């Protein structure tokens, strides 16, 4: 996955935390760079140690997981498409 995509989602979570500090129950203050940890949601891995507690945060996590799946599916389809163009059909 492109780290730029991870940074984009980290920025969205950062905006959400400035808008609603209780949207992600964190034991200590967190820096924007630490929000890259939610990259696990983008890959749909999700450790479960940080869980969204507001509706908006849950919706954002769902959108991130869907985006992550679509990103991988489109990337694989693109690679296969390029590979099939180079190989002549019998």
PDB file with one MODEL, atoms N, CA, C and O in Angstrom:
MODEL        1
ATOM      1  N   UNK A   1       0.842  -1.190   0.000  1.00  0.00           N
ATOM      2  CA  UNK A   1       0.000   0.000   0.000  1.00  0.00           C
ATOM      3  C   UNK A   1       0.885   1.250   0.000  1.00  0.00           C
ATOM      4  O   UNK A   1       1.972   1.266   0.577  1.00  0.00           O
ATOM      5  N   UNK A   2       0.412   2.236  -0.628  1.00  0.00           N
ATOM      6  CA  UNK A   2       1.105   3.502  -0.702  1.00  0.00           C
ATOM      7  C   UNK A   2       0.989   4.214   0.642  1.00  0.00           C
ATOM      8  O   UNK A   2      -0.109   4.355   1.179  1.00  0.00           O
ATOM      9  N   UNK A   3       2.121   4.665   1.184  1.00  0.00           N
ATOM     10  CA  UNK A   3       2.094   5.358   2.477  1.00  0.00           C
ATOM     11  C   UNK A   3       1.352   6.687   2.383  1.00  0.00           C
ATOM     12  O   UNK A   3       0.881   7.206   3.395  1.00  0.00           O
ATOM     13  N   UNK A   4       1.244   7.246   1.168  1.00  0.00           N
ATOM     14  CA  UNK A   4       0.477   8.474   1.005  1.00  0.00           C
ATOM     15  C   UNK A   4      -0.987   8.261   1.340  1.00  0.00           C
ATOM     16  O   UNK A   4      -1.647   9.141   1.892  1.00  0.00           O
ATOM     17  N   UNK A   5      -1.486   7.087   1.002  1.00  0.00           N
ATOM     18  CA  UNK A   5      -2.866   6.753   1.338  1.00  0.00           C
ATOM     19  C   UNK A   5      -3.015   6.622   2.850  1.00  0.00           C
ATOM     20  O   UNK A   5      -4.000   7.085   3.425  1.00  0.00           O
ATOM     21  N   UNK A   6      -2.037   5.992   3.487  1.00  0.00           N
ATOM     22  CA  UNK A   6      -2.056   5.874   4.945  1.00  0.00           C
ATOM     23  C   UNK A   6      -2.012   7.231   5.629  1.00  0.00           C
ATOM     24  O   UNK A   6      -2.686   7.457   6.633  1.00  0.00           O
ATOM     25  N   UNK A   7      -1.213   8.127   5.076  1.00  0.00           N
ATOM     26  CA  UNK A   7      -1.139   9.485   5.632  1.00  0.00           C
ATOM     27  C   UNK A   7      -2.462  10.231   5.460  1.00  0.00           C
ATOM     28  O   UNK A   7      -2.883  10.982   6.340  1.00  0.00           O
ATOM     29  N   UNK A   8      -3.101  10.015   4.327  1.00  0.00           N
ATOM     30  CA  UNK A   8      -4.403  10.639   4.090  1.00  0.00           C
ATOM     31  C   UNK A   8      -5.411  10.215   5.158  1.00  0.00           C
ATOM     32  O   UNK A   8      -6.112  11.052   5.727  1.00  0.00           O
ATOM     33  N   UNK A   9      -5.478   8.897   5.429  1.00  0.00           N
ATOM     34  CA  UNK A   9      -6.414   8.420   6.444  1.00  0.00           C
ATOM     35  C   UNK A   9      -6.017   8.894   7.839  1.00  0.00           C
ATOM     36  O   UNK A   9      -6.878   9.196   8.664  1.00  0.00           O
ATOM     37  N   UNK A  10      -4.702   8.958   8.102  1.00  0.00           N
ATOM     38  CA  UNK A  10      -4.240   9.492   9.394  1.00  0.00           C
ATOM     39  C   UNK A  10      -4.687  10.939   9.558  1.00  0.00           C
ATOM     40  O   UNK A  10      -5.097  11.348  10.644  1.00  0.00           O
ATOM     41  N   UNK A  11      -4.608  11.709   8.480  1.00  0.00           N
ATOM     42  CA  UNK A  11      -5.067  13.097   8.522  1.00  0.00           C
ATOM     43  C   UNK A  11      -6.559  13.171   8.815  1.00  0.00           C
ATOM     44  O   UNK A  11      -7.000  14.006   9.605  1.00  0.00           O
ATOM     45  N   UNK A  12      -7.336  12.300   8.180  1.00  0.00           N
ATOM     46  CA  UNK A  12      -8.781  12.289   8.450  1.00  0.00           C
ATOM     47  C   UNK A  12      -9.077  11.955   9.911  1.00  0.00           C
ATOM     48  O   UNK A  12      -9.944  12.575  10.526  1.00  0.00           O
ATOM     49  N   UNK A  13      -8.360  10.977  10.465  1.00  0.00           N
ATOM     50  CA  UNK A  13      -8.552  10.653  11.878  1.00  0.00           C
ATOM     51  C   UNK A  13      -8.098  11.792  12.772  1.00  0.00           C
ATOM     52  O   UNK A  13      -8.697  12.038  13.819  1.00  0.00           O
ATOM     53  N   UNK A  14      -7.039  12.493  12.368  1.00  0.00           N
ATOM     54  CA  UNK A  14      -6.589  13.655  13.128  1.00  0.00           C
ATOM     55  C   UNK A  14      -7.627  14.754  13.142  1.00  0.00           C
ATOM     56  O   UNK A  14      -7.868  15.371  14.180  1.00  0.00           O
ATOM     57  N   UNK A  15      -8.245  15.005  11.999  1.00  0.00           N
ATOM     58  CA  UNK A  15      -9.321  16.001  11.917  1.00  0.00           C
ATOM     59  C   UNK A  15     -10.483  15.571  12.810  1.00  0.00           C
ATOM     60  O   UNK A  15     -11.062  16.385  13.529  1.00  0.00           O
ATOM     61  N   UNK A  16     -10.815  14.283  12.755  1.00  0.00           N
ATOM     62  CA  UNK A  16     -11.902  13.767  13.586  1.00  0.00           C
ATOM     63  C   UNK A  16     -11.596  13.952  15.070  1.00  0.00           C
ATOM     64  O   UNK A  16     -12.480  14.315  15.846  1.00  0.00           O
ATOM     65  N   UNK A  17     -10.341  13.702  15.469  1.00  0.00           N
ATOM     66  CA  UNK A  17      -9.977  13.859  16.880  1.00  0.00           C
ATOM     67  C   UNK A  17     -10.005  15.313  17.332  1.00  0.00           C
ATOM     68  O   UNK A  17     -10.301  15.582  18.496  1.00  0.00           O
ATOM     69  N   UNK A  18      -9.705  16.255  16.446  1.00  0.00           N
ATOM     70  CA  UNK A  18      -9.805  17.660  16.840  1.00  0.00           C
ATOM     71  C   UNK A  18     -11.257  18.098  16.946  1.00  0.00           C
ATOM     72  O   UNK A  18     -11.588  19.003  17.712  1.00  0.00           O
ATOM     73  N   UNK A  19     -12.113  17.456  16.179  1.00  0.00           N
ATOM     74  CA  UNK A  19     -13.543  17.758  16.208  1.00  0.00           C
ATOM     75  C   UNK A  19     -14.228  17.072  17.391  1.00  0.00           C
ATOM     76  O   UNK A  19     -15.072  17.674  18.055  1.00  0.00           O
ATOM     77  N   UNK A  20     -13.866  15.813  17.656  1.00  0.00           N
ATOM     78  CA  UNK A  20     -14.464  15.043  18.744  1.00  0.00           C
ATOM     79  C   UNK A  20     -13.369  14.226  19.417  1.00  0.00           C
ATOM     80  O   UNK A  20     -12.986  13.171  18.911  1.00  0.00           O
ATOM     81  N   UNK A  21     -12.864  14.700  20.550  1.00  0.00           N
ATOM     82  CA  UNK A  21     -11.741  14.047  21.220  1.00  0.00           C
ATOM     83  C   UNK A  21     -12.086  12.673  21.781  1.00  0.00           C
ATOM     84  O   UNK A  21     -11.184  11.895  22.091  1.00  0.00           O
ATOM     85  N   UNK A  22     -13.357  12.363  21.917  1.00  0.00           N
ATOM     86  CA  UNK A  22     -13.767  11.065  22.441  1.00  0.00           C
ATOM     87  C   UNK A  22     -14.085  10.041  21.355  1.00  0.00           C
ATOM     88  O   UNK A  22     -14.542   8.939  21.657  1.00  0.00           O
ATOM     89  N   UNK A  23     -13.846  10.399  20.092  1.00  0.00           N
ATOM     90  CA  UNK A  23     -14.185   9.490  18.998  1.00  0.00           C
ATOM     91  C   UNK A  23     -13.286   8.255  18.969  1.00  0.00           C
ATOM     92  O   UNK A  23     -13.702   7.191  18.510  1.00  0.00           O
ATOM     93  N   UNK A  24     -12.074   8.397  19.453  1.00  0.00           N
ATOM     94  CA  UNK A  24     -11.156   7.264  19.606  1.00  0.00           C
ATOM     95  C   UNK A  24     -10.662   7.274  21.045  1.00  0.00           C
ATOM     96  O   UNK A  24      -9.900   8.166  21.419  1.00  0.00           O
ATOM     97  N   UNK A  25     -11.074   6.311  21.862  1.00  0.00           N
ATOM     98  CA  UNK A  25     -10.658   6.319  23.267  1.00  0.00           C
ATOM     99  C   UNK A  25      -9.173   5.979  23.401  1.00  0.00           C
ATOM    100  O   UNK A  25      -8.775   4.821  23.274  1.00  0.00           O
ATOM    101  N   UNK A  26      -8.373   6.997  23.656  1.00  0.00           N
ATOM    102  CA  UNK A  26      -6.928   6.827  23.776  1.00  0.00           C
ATOM    103  C   UNK A  26      -6.498   7.148  25.196  1.00  0.00           C
ATOM    104  O   UNK A  26      -7.010   8.085  25.807  1.00  0.00           O
ATOM    105  N   UNK A  27      -5.561   6.374  25.722  1.00  0.00           N
ATOM    106  CA  UNK A  27      -5.106   6.558  27.094  1.00  0.00           C
ATOM    107  C   UNK A  27      -4.234   7.798  27.241  1.00  0.00           C
ATOM    108  O   UNK A  27      -4.161   8.382  28.322  1.00  0.00           O
ATOM    109  N   UNK A  28      -3.591   8.193  26.186  1.00  0.00           N
ATOM    110  CA  UNK A  28      -2.686   9.339  26.244  1.00  0.00           C
ATOM    111  C   UNK A  28      -2.867  10.188  24.993  1.00  0.00           C
ATOM    112  O   UNK A  28      -3.390   9.713  23.985  1.00  0.00           O
ATOM    113  N   UNK A  29      -2.436  11.440  25.057  1.00  0.00           N
ATOM    114  CA  UNK A  29      -2.518  12.275  23.849  1.00  0.00           C
ATOM    115  C   UNK A  29      -1.698  11.642  22.733  1.00  0.00           C
ATOM    116  O   UNK A  29      -0.663  11.024  22.980  1.00  0.00           O
ATOM    117  N   UNK A  30      -2.166  11.802  21.525  1.00  0.00           N
ATOM    118  CA  UNK A  30      -1.522  11.155  20.388  1.00  0.00           C
ATOM    119  C   UNK A  30      -1.174  12.202  19.343  1.00  0.00           C
ATOM    120  O   UNK A  30      -1.911  13.166  19.137  1.00  0.00           O
ATOM    121  N   UNK A  31      -0.049  11.998  18.692  1.00  0.00           N
ATOM    122  CA  UNK A  31       0.370  12.892  17.623  1.00  0.00           C
ATOM    123  C   UNK A  31      -0.217  12.414  16.304  1.00  0.00           C
ATOM    124  O   UNK A  31      -0.585  11.249  16.156  1.00  0.00           O
ATOM    125  N   UNK A  32      -0.296  13.324  15.359  1.00  0.00           N
ATOM    126  CA  UNK A  32      -0.841  12.977  14.045  1.00  0.00           C
ATOM    127  C   UNK A  32      -0.043  11.840  13.411  1.00  0.00           C
ATOM    128  O   UNK A  32      -0.614  10.958  12.770  1.00  0.00           O
ATOM    129  N   UNK A  33       1.270  11.863  13.589  1.00  0.00           N
ATOM    130  CA  UNK A  33       2.104  10.815  12.994  1.00  0.00           C
ATOM    131  C   UNK A  33       1.758   9.442  13.576  1.00  0.00           C
ATOM    132  O   UNK A  33       1.890   8.428  12.892  1.00  0.00           O
ATOM    133  N   UNK A  34       1.318   9.409  14.831  1.00  0.00           N
ATOM    134  CA  UNK A  34       0.946   8.141  15.465  1.00  0.00           C
ATOM    135  C   UNK A  34      -0.345   7.572  14.888  1.00  0.00           C
ATOM    136  O   UNK A  34      -0.606   6.377  15.023  1.00  0.00           O
ATOM    137  N   UNK A  35      -1.143   8.400  14.258  1.00  0.00           N
ATOM    138  CA  UNK A  35      -2.399   7.927  13.682  1.00  0.00           C
ATOM    139  C   UNK A  35      -2.168   7.056  12.451  1.00  0.00           C
ATOM    140  O   UNK A  35      -3.103   6.441  11.939  1.00  0.00           O
ATOM    141  N   UNK A  36      -0.926   7.001  11.976  1.00  0.00           N
ATOM    142  CA  UNK A  36      -0.609   6.073  10.888  1.00  0.00           C
ATOM    143  C   UNK A  36      -0.857   4.634  11.322  1.00  0.00           C
ATOM    144  O   UNK A  36      -0.969   3.733  10.491  1.00  0.00           O
ATOM    145  N   UNK A  37      -0.941   4.431  12.628  1.00  0.00           N
ATOM    146  CA  UNK A  37      -1.225   3.096  13.149  1.00  0.00           C
ATOM    147  C   UNK A  37      -2.534   2.554  12.584  1.00  0.00           C
ATOM    148  O   UNK A  37      -2.702   1.342  12.454  1.00  0.00           O
ATOM    149  N   UNK A  38      -3.454   3.444  12.251  1.00  0.00           N
ATOM    150  CA  UNK A  38      -4.726   3.013  11.674  1.00  0.00           C
ATOM    151  C   UNK A  38      -4.548   2.468  10.264  1.00  0.00           C
ATOM    152  O   UNK A  38      -5.521   2.067   9.624  1.00  0.00           O
ATOM    153  N   UNK A  39      -3.306   2.450   9.777  1.00  0.00           N
ATOM    154  CA  UNK A  39      -2.993   1.782   8.512  1.00  0.00           C
ATOM    155  C   UNK A  39      -3.422   0.319   8.578  1.00  0.00           C
ATOM    156  O   UNK A  39      -3.696  -0.301   7.550  1.00  0.00           O
ATOM    157  N   UNK A  40      -3.478  -0.234   9.803  1.00  0.00           N
ATOM    158  CA  UNK A  40      -3.943  -1.619   9.970  1.00  0.00           C
ATOM    159  C   UNK A  40      -5.399  -1.750   9.545  1.00  0.00           C
ATOM    160  O   UNK A  40      -5.816  -2.820   9.101  1.00  0.00           O
ATOM    161  N   UNK A  41      -6.178  -0.684   9.673  1.00  0.00           N
ATOM    162  CA  UNK A  41      -7.565  -0.727   9.215  1.00  0.00           C
ATOM    163  C   UNK A  41      -7.616  -0.728   7.694  1.00  0.00           C
ATOM    164  O   UNK A  41      -8.453  -1.403   7.094  1.00  0.00           O
ATOM    165  N   UNK A  42      -6.720   0.029   7.074  1.00  0.00           N
ATOM    166  CA  UNK A  42      -6.673   0.088   5.614  1.00  0.00           C
ATOM    167  C   UNK A  42      -6.381  -1.290   5.028  1.00  0.00           C
ATOM    168  O   UNK A  42      -6.894  -1.639   3.965  1.00  0.00           O
ATOM    169  N   UNK A  43      -5.565  -2.064   5.715  1.00  0.00           N
ATOM    170  CA  UNK A  43      -5.250  -3.415   5.249  1.00  0.00           C
ATOM    171  C   UNK A  43      -6.233  -4.440   5.800  1.00  0.00           C
ATOM    172  O   UNK A  43      -6.078  -5.637   5.560  1.00  0.00           O
ATOM    173  N   UNK A  44      -7.226  -3.988   6.526  1.00  0.00           N
ATOM    174  CA  UNK A  44      -8.256  -4.787   7.201  1.00  0.00           C
ATOM    175  C   UNK A  44      -7.674  -5.773   8.197  1.00  0.00           C
ATOM    176  O   UNK A  44      -8.315  -6.772   8.522  1.00  0.00           O
ATOM    177  N   UNK A  45      -6.473  -5.509   8.687  1.00  0.00           N
ATOM    178  CA  UNK A  45      -5.866  -6.354   9.709  1.00  0.00           C
ATOM    179  C   UNK A  45      -6.526  -6.083  11.049  1.00  0.00           C
ATOM    180  O   UNK A  45      -7.085  -6.997  11.657  1.00  0.00           O
ATOM    181  N   UNK A  46      -6.472  -4.833  11.523  1.00  0.00           N
ATOM    182  CA  UNK A  46      -7.144  -4.409  12.747  1.00  0.00           C
ATOM    183  C   UNK A  46      -6.821  -5.236  13.973  1.00  0.00           C
ATOM    184  O   UNK A  46      -7.342  -6.341  14.127  1.00  0.00           O
ATOM    185  N   UNK A  47      -5.977  -4.728  14.843  1.00  0.00           N
ATOM    186  CA  UNK A  47      -5.602  -5.440  16.065  1.00  0.00           C
ATOM    187  C   UNK A  47      -6.683  -5.351  17.132  1.00  0.00           C
ATOM    188  O   UNK A  47      -6.759  -6.214  18.006  1.00  0.00           O
ATOM    189  N   UNK A  48      -7.506  -4.338  17.074  1.00  0.00           N
ATOM    190  CA  UNK A  48      -8.581  -4.204  18.039  1.00  0.00           C
ATOM    191  C   UNK A  48      -8.193  -3.481  19.314  1.00  0.00           C
ATOM    192  O   UNK A  48      -9.021  -3.374  20.219  1.00  0.00           O
ATOM    193  N   UNK A  49      -6.982  -2.986  19.426  1.00  0.00           N
ATOM    194  CA  UNK A  49      -6.583  -2.281  20.637  1.00  0.00           C
ATOM    195  C   UNK A  49      -7.064  -0.838  20.659  1.00  0.00           C
ATOM    196  O   UNK A  49      -7.185  -0.242  21.729  1.00  0.00           O
ATOM    197  N   UNK A  50      -7.337  -0.275  19.497  1.00  0.00           N
ATOM    198  CA  UNK A  50      -7.971   1.043  19.404  1.00  0.00           C
ATOM    199  C   UNK A  50      -9.235   0.841  18.585  1.00  0.00           C
ATOM    200  O   UNK A  50      -9.180   0.432  17.425  1.00  0.00           O
ATOM    201  N   UNK A  51     -10.352   1.127  19.190  1.00  0.00           N
ATOM    202  CA  UNK A  51     -11.628   0.941  18.504  1.00  0.00           C
ATOM    203  C   UNK A  51     -12.377   2.266  18.475  1.00  0.00           C
ATOM    204  O   UNK A  51     -12.420   2.970  19.484  1.00  0.00           O
ATOM    205  N   UNK A  52     -12.961   2.613  17.350  1.00  0.00           N
ATOM    206  CA  UNK A  52     -13.733   3.855  17.269  1.00  0.00           C
ATOM    207  C   UNK A  52     -14.948   3.792  18.179  1.00  0.00           C
ATOM    208  O   UNK A  52     -15.639   2.775  18.241  1.00  0.00           O
ATOM    209  N   UNK A  53     -15.203   4.889  18.886  1.00  0.00           N
ATOM    210  CA  UNK A  53     -16.322   4.887  19.828  1.00  0.00           C
ATOM    211  C   UNK A  53     -17.466   5.800  19.417  1.00  0.00           C
ATOM    212  O   UNK A  53     -18.510   5.810  20.069  1.00  0.00           O
ATOM    213  N   UNK A  54     -17.293   6.554  18.365  1.00  0.00           N
ATOM    214  CA  UNK A  54     -18.391   7.401  17.890  1.00  0.00           C
ATOM    215  C   UNK A  54     -18.859   6.890  16.538  1.00  0.00           C
ATOM    216  O   UNK A  54     -18.140   6.164  15.851  1.00  0.00           O
ATOM    217  N   UNK A  55     -20.054   7.271  16.171  1.00  0.00           N
ATOM    218  CA  UNK A  55     -20.607   6.847  14.891  1.00  0.00           C
ATOM    219  C   UNK A  55     -19.774   7.316  13.716  1.00  0.00           C
ATOM    220  O   UNK A  55     -19.562   6.566  12.763  1.00  0.00           O
ATOM    221  N   UNK A  56     -19.299   8.551  13.774  1.00  0.00           N
ATOM    222  CA  UNK A  56     -18.501   9.099  12.681  1.00  0.00           C
ATOM    223  C   UNK A  56     -17.182   8.335  12.575  1.00  0.00           C
ATOM    224  O   UNK A  56     -16.738   8.022  11.470  1.00  0.00           O
ATOM    225  N   UNK A  57     -16.556   8.035  13.703  1.00  0.00           N
ATOM    226  CA  UNK A  57     -15.288   7.293  13.687  1.00  0.00           C
ATOM    227  C   UNK A  57     -15.494   5.880  13.154  1.00  0.00           C
ATOM    228  O   UNK A  57     -14.652   5.373  12.413  1.00  0.00           O
ATOM    229  N   UNK A  58     -16.593   5.244  13.517  1.00  0.00           N
ATOM    230  CA  UNK A  58     -16.887   3.900  12.993  1.00  0.00           C
ATOM    231  C   UNK A  58     -17.114   3.952  11.487  1.00  0.00           C
ATOM    232  O   UNK A  58     -16.622   3.094  10.755  1.00  0.00           O
ATOM    233  N   UNK A  59     -17.855   4.952  11.024  1.00  0.00           N
ATOM    234  CA  UNK A  59     -18.088   5.101   9.585  1.00  0.00           C
ATOM    235  C   UNK A  59     -16.773   5.324   8.837  1.00  0.00           C
ATOM    236  O   UNK A  59     -16.561   4.774   7.756  1.00  0.00           O
ATOM    237  N   UNK A  60     -15.903   6.131   9.424  1.00  0.00           N
ATOM    238  CA  UNK A  60     -14.609   6.400   8.810  1.00  0.00           C
ATOM    239  C   UNK A  60     -13.770   5.119   8.736  1.00  0.00           C
ATOM    240  O   UNK A  60     -13.108   4.873   7.727  1.00  0.00           O
ATOM    241  N   UNK A  61     -13.795   4.309   9.789  1.00  0.00           N
ATOM    242  CA  UNK A  61     -13.056   3.045   9.793  1.00  0.00           C
ATOM    243  C   UNK A  61     -13.612   2.082   8.740  1.00  0.00           C
ATOM    244  O   UNK A  61     -12.849   1.377   8.080  1.00  0.00           O
ATOM    245  N   UNK A  62     -14.930   2.051   8.585  1.00  0.00           N
ATOM    246  CA  UNK A  62     -15.539   1.183   7.568  1.00  0.00           C
ATOM    247  C   UNK A  62     -15.138   1.648   6.174  1.00  0.00           C
ATOM    248  O   UNK A  62     -14.780   0.829   5.329  1.00  0.00           O
ATOM    249  N   UNK A  63     -15.195   2.952   5.927  1.00  0.00           N
ATOM    250  CA  UNK A  63     -14.791   3.476   4.618  1.00  0.00           C
ATOM    251  C   UNK A  63     -13.327   3.167   4.323  1.00  0.00           C
ATOM    252  O   UNK A  63     -12.965   2.839   3.193  1.00  0.00           O
ATOM    253  N   UNK A  64     -12.489   3.277   5.357  1.00  0.00           N
ATOM    254  CA  UNK A  64     -11.072   2.983   5.168  1.00  0.00           C
ATOM    255  C   UNK A  64     -10.862   1.514   4.812  1.00  0.00           C
ATOM    256  O   UNK A  64     -10.061   1.206   3.930  1.00  0.00           O
ATOM    257  N   UNK A  65     -11.564   0.607   5.478  1.00  0.00           N
ATOM    258  CA  UNK A  65     -11.436  -0.827   5.190  1.00  0.00           C
ATOM    259  C   UNK A  65     -11.938  -1.148   3.775  1.00  0.00           C
ATOM    260  O   UNK A  65     -11.314  -1.932   3.060  1.00  0.00           O
ATOM    261  N   UNK A  66     -13.048  -0.552   3.375  1.00  0.00           N
ATOM    262  CA  UNK A  66     -13.573  -0.774   2.023  1.00  0.00           C
ATOM    263  C   UNK A  66     -12.590  -0.241   0.987  1.00  0.00           C
ATOM    264  O   UNK A  66     -12.318  -0.899  -0.018  1.00  0.00           O
ATOM    265  N   UNK A  67     -12.061   0.950   1.236  1.00  0.00           N
ATOM    266  CA  UNK A  67     -11.085   1.533   0.319  1.00  0.00           C
ATOM    267  C   UNK A  67      -9.860   0.640   0.198  1.00  0.00           C
ATOM    268  O   UNK A  67      -9.335   0.451  -0.899  1.00  0.00           O
ATOM    269  N   UNK A  68      -9.401   0.091   1.318  1.00  0.00           N
ATOM    270  CA  UNK A  68      -8.236  -0.789   1.299  1.00  0.00           C
ATOM    271  C   UNK A  68      -8.466  -2.025   0.453  1.00  0.00           C
ATOM    272  O   UNK A  68      -7.576  -2.439  -0.290  1.00  0.00           O
ATOM    273  N   UNK A  69      -9.639  -2.617   0.549  1.00  0.00           N
ATOM    274  CA  UNK A  69      -9.964  -3.793  -0.258  1.00  0.00           C
ATOM    275  C   UNK A  69     -10.048  -3.446  -1.740  1.00  0.00           C
ATOM    276  O   UNK A  69      -9.544  -4.188  -2.584  1.00  0.00           O
ATOM    277  N   UNK A  70     -10.681  -2.328  -2.055  1.00  0.00           N
ATOM    278  CA  UNK A  70     -10.786  -1.909  -3.451  1.00  0.00           C
ATOM    279  C   UNK A  70      -9.421  -1.576  -4.035  1.00  0.00           C
ATOM    280  O   UNK A  70      -9.152  -1.868  -5.201  1.00  0.00           O
ATOM    281  N   UNK A  71      -8.570  -0.973  -3.237  1.00  0.00           N
ATOM    282  CA  UNK A  71      -7.225  -0.617  -3.690  1.00  0.00           C
ATOM    283  C   UNK A  71      -6.459  -1.876  -4.101  1.00  0.00           C
ATOM    284  O   UNK A  71      -5.849  -1.920  -5.169  1.00  0.00           O
ATOM    285  N   UNK A  72      -6.498  -2.889  -3.248  1.00  0.00           N
ATOM    286  CA  UNK A  72      -5.789  -4.137  -3.557  1.00  0.00           C
ATOM    287  C   UNK A  72      -6.405  -4.817  -4.784  1.00  0.00           C
ATOM    288  O   UNK A  72      -5.675  -5.280  -5.660  1.00  0.00           O
ATOM    289  N   UNK A  73      -7.729  -4.882  -4.856  1.00  0.00           N
ATOM    290  CA  UNK A  73      -8.390  -5.539  -5.987  1.00  0.00           C
ATOM    291  C   UNK A  73      -8.058  -4.839  -7.301  1.00  0.00           C
ATOM    292  O   UNK A  73      -7.777  -5.500  -8.300  1.00  0.00           O
ATOM    293  N   UNK A  74      -8.086  -3.517  -7.308  1.00  0.00           N
ATOM    294  CA  UNK A  74      -7.788  -2.763  -8.535  1.00  0.00           C
ATOM    295  C   UNK A  74      -6.313  -2.889  -8.900  1.00  0.00           C
ATOM    296  O   UNK A  74      -5.972  -2.996 -10.078  1.00  0.00           O
ATOM    297  N   UNK A  75      -5.446  -2.878  -7.906  1.00  0.00           N
ATOM    298  CA  UNK A  75      -4.018  -3.034  -8.161  1.00  0.00           C
ATOM    299  C   UNK A  75      -3.720  -4.396  -8.790  1.00  0.00           C
ATOM    300  O   UNK A  75      -2.986  -4.470  -9.776  1.00  0.00           O
ATOM    301  N   UNK A  76      -4.277  -5.468  -8.234  1.00  0.00           N
ATOM    302  CA  UNK A  76      -4.063  -6.810  -8.782  1.00  0.00           C
ATOM    303  C   UNK A  76      -4.650  -6.910 -10.191  1.00  0.00           C
ATOM    304  O   UNK A  76      -4.016  -7.481 -11.079  1.00  0.00           O
ATOM    305  N   UNK A  77      -5.834  -6.370 -10.408  1.00  0.00           N
ATOM    306  CA  UNK A  77      -6.447  -6.403 -11.737  1.00  0.00           C
ATOM    307  C   UNK A  77      -5.589  -5.652 -12.744  1.00  0.00           C
ATOM    308  O   UNK A  77      -5.441  -6.089 -13.885  1.00  0.00           O
ATOM    309  N   UNK A  78      -5.036  -4.552 -12.338  1.00  0.00           N
ATOM    310  CA  UNK A  78      -4.175  -3.762 -13.233  1.00  0.00           C
ATOM    311  C   UNK A  78      -2.908  -4.531 -13.596  1.00  0.00           C
ATOM    312  O   UNK A  78      -2.503  -4.562 -14.758  1.00  0.00           O
ATOM    313  N   UNK A  79      -2.291  -5.146 -12.599  1.00  0.00           N
ATOM    314  CA  UNK A  79      -1.078  -5.927 -12.854  1.00  0.00           C
ATOM    315  C   UNK A  79      -1.376  -7.096 -13.789  1.00  0.00           C
ATOM    316  O   UNK A  79      -0.620  -7.349 -14.726  1.00  0.00           O
ATOM    317  N   UNK A  80      -2.467  -7.804 -13.540  1.00  0.00           N
ATOM    318  CA  UNK A  80      -2.843  -8.918 -14.415  1.00  0.00           C
ATOM    319  C   UNK A  80      -3.171  -8.441 -15.822  1.00  0.00           C
ATOM    320  O   UNK A  80      -2.844  -9.107 -16.804  1.00  0.00           O
ATOM    321  N   UNK A  81      -3.815  -7.291 -15.915  1.00  0.00           N
ATOM    322  CA  UNK A  81      -4.125  -6.730 -17.230  1.00  0.00           C
ATOM    323  C   UNK A  81      -2.873  -6.383 -18.006  1.00  0.00           C
ATOM    324  O   UNK A  81      -2.796  -6.640 -19.207  1.00  0.00           O
ATOM    325  N   UNK A  82      -1.891  -5.801 -17.335  1.00  0.00           N
ATOM    326  CA  UNK A  82      -0.632  -5.478 -18.008  1.00  0.00           C
ATOM    327  C   UNK A  82       0.113  -6.740 -18.410  1.00  0.00           C
ATOM    328  O   UNK A  82       0.731  -6.793 -19.474  1.00  0.00           O
ATOM    329  N   UNK A  83       0.054  -7.737 -17.571  1.00  0.00           N
ATOM    330  CA  UNK A  83       0.734  -8.997 -17.868  1.00  0.00           C
ATOM    331  C   UNK A  83       0.106  -9.698 -19.071  1.00  0.00           C
ATOM    332  O   UNK A  83       0.822 -10.262 -19.899  1.00  0.00           O
ATOM    333  N   UNK A  84      -1.197  -9.670 -19.173  1.00  0.00           N
ATOM    334  CA  UNK A  84      -1.864 -10.348 -20.288  1.00  0.00           C
ATOM    335  C   UNK A  84      -1.669  -9.620 -21.612  1.00  0.00           C
ATOM    336  O   UNK A  84      -1.758 -10.243 -22.670  1.00  0.00           O
ATOM    337  N   UNK A  85      -1.412  -8.345 -21.578  1.00  0.00           N
ATOM    338  CA  UNK A  85      -1.161  -7.584 -22.804  1.00  0.00           C
ATOM    339  C   UNK A  85       0.188  -7.979 -23.398  1.00  0.00           C
ATOM    340  O   UNK A  85       0.321  -8.065 -24.619  1.00  0.00           O
ATOM    341  N   UNK A  86       1.182  -8.218 -22.557  1.00  0.00           N
ATOM    342  CA  UNK A  86       2.517  -8.532 -23.029  1.00  0.00           C
ATOM    343  C   UNK A  86       2.626  -9.941 -23.594  1.00  0.00           C
ATOM    344  O   UNK A  86       3.455 -10.192 -24.469  1.00  0.00           O
ATOM    345  N   UNK A  87       1.810 -10.851 -23.112  1.00  0.00           N
ATOM    346  CA  UNK A  87       1.894 -12.247 -23.521  1.00  0.00           C
ATOM    347  C   UNK A  87       0.916 -12.512 -24.670  1.00  0.00           C
ATOM    348  O   UNK A  87      -0.285 -12.292 -24.521  1.00  0.00           O
ATOM    349  N   UNK A  88       1.417 -12.979 -25.803  1.00  0.00           N
ATOM    350  CA  UNK A  88       0.512 -13.271 -26.928  1.00  0.00           C
ATOM    351  C   UNK A  88      -0.348 -14.493 -26.626  1.00  0.00           C
ATOM    352  O   UNK A  88       0.095 -15.445 -25.985  1.00  0.00           O
ATOM    353  N   UNK A  89      -1.559 -14.441 -27.094  1.00  0.00           N
ATOM    354  CA  UNK A  89      -2.488 -15.567 -26.899  1.00  0.00           C
ATOM    355  C   UNK A  89      -2.253 -16.608 -27.988  1.00  0.00           C
ATOM    356  O   UNK A  89      -2.016 -16.247 -29.141  1.00  0.00           O
ATOM    357  N   UNK A  90      -2.315 -17.907 -27.639  1.00  0.00           N
ATOM    358  CA  UNK A  90      -2.093 -18.959 -28.655  1.00  0.00           C
ATOM    359  C   UNK A  90      -3.225 -19.070 -29.640  1.00  0.00           C
ATOM    360  O   UNK A  90      -3.177 -19.905 -30.544  1.00  0.00           O
TER     361      UNK A  90
ENDMDL
END
